[in-house]
């Protein structure tokens, strides 16, 4: 799908450089796939990082390069983890939420308010690496897209329950598997609609609104039909970089250090980048008349806590052995 944001990144030249085949003179080459096309802003930003890594002195000294081989046109997104686990590719950029059937601990990103930088400092990234190595033969290099939350966007002003939290009873809201338990708890009727079809569903009145993050609204044109955004946002992006665990162990210390240090820096850079991108998106959305509907006082905190509790219940049910360690490393929003 086309993304206007890509033009600002100059991604055409960027992707061309990362797609160039590497000769044996470059030493170790890590073939990387992504959940989404190279035109999506998150993939484009990650390819920019890969290009910068390839040109870095650290990568050259370590004799290590990353080669982007494609997105879902190469292997369907939901099958990419298996491909990387089996060594068909060595690296993956994508959403942990796509693979919670295999690694349910991936729900943790929707249950915490901390940043990737905090998770790296407190050992959370190491814990994720331990879990993913055990359950999917993949080592987590880093959490490289976070901080952007999710909202309910509505065509009409929402009603409130006596406790001040949203009452969506009687409303049909665009949903997906991630949103269903959350929308159910607010009384909404879930209407499962793929992202490309949301515009048409809103235009025809099939839905009264949509659950969607704070980015991508203007790319799809949703702002033409929604008038209210329930604030505050809940959850946050769950995009990770993985490497096949066998390949990770086979890399020498210099290669591992080059990758780890570069990804750690990318976590901070990407966090700031997405925050700025979301700020610009908010300006565009506000400019066409979409209003914030802020929950007040204790209701706002209760709203966020309830949304996060849904995710923690998933982890407690499906991964009791890691529940306490994850809660300590990725504490819920206070």
C-alpha angles and dihedrals in degrees: 000000000000119000122193091205090067093071091065091055095052086228097165092070091037095055092044090058094048092048094057110114113247120229124223087262088076092061116209114027121194112205109214132197129190135211091232139041121276089251094065111102095236093049091044091052091048091050088051088056091048091051091050090048092052091053095046124109090233092058092046093049090047091047090231132136139174120224118194110216101178150281133262090325087071098042127353111262094241090055098046096088090056090048092052093042089055094045099249084127128011104214136038134192113194152098122309087210091069090065106040088117087068100028109024089179084081088084087076094087090064092051103055140065099202124112127244088250091057091046091053092048095048096046096258094125090051089051091052089050090053093050097045092046090054098044104030108016089243129121116220109231095182153321101255106173121043143125098066110112136203130250143185108243114200138188091215134041109273125240123234133225119232089267091057098252122124120283108202097171110144094020125114110218128187107247147170134194092282095054102039101090090044094050091043089057090055092050098249125146106242115226111189107220127163114238096252090055098050094091092057093044091054093043093052094042093244087134133027093215145332141249106232140143126258093266132064098034096118092040089064096033096238091142090077092069108028123077104177136047117196111228142237104049120232132215123359142236117296104201115150140178114226134183128198105266094225091052090046091055090047093057116094123243094263091052093047091048093048091053096042095048093046094049092047089055091045090055091061095040093048093047090057092042095054092045090055091045091052091048091055091047090052091054091053093047094047091049092063093051106268106149130208114240100201120198112225135232117321091001092069093052091045091050093054094042092051092051092050093045089062089061095045090051088056091053094045091051098042103030110026091154092065100031099099095042091050093048089053095048096038105032119190119258112280 
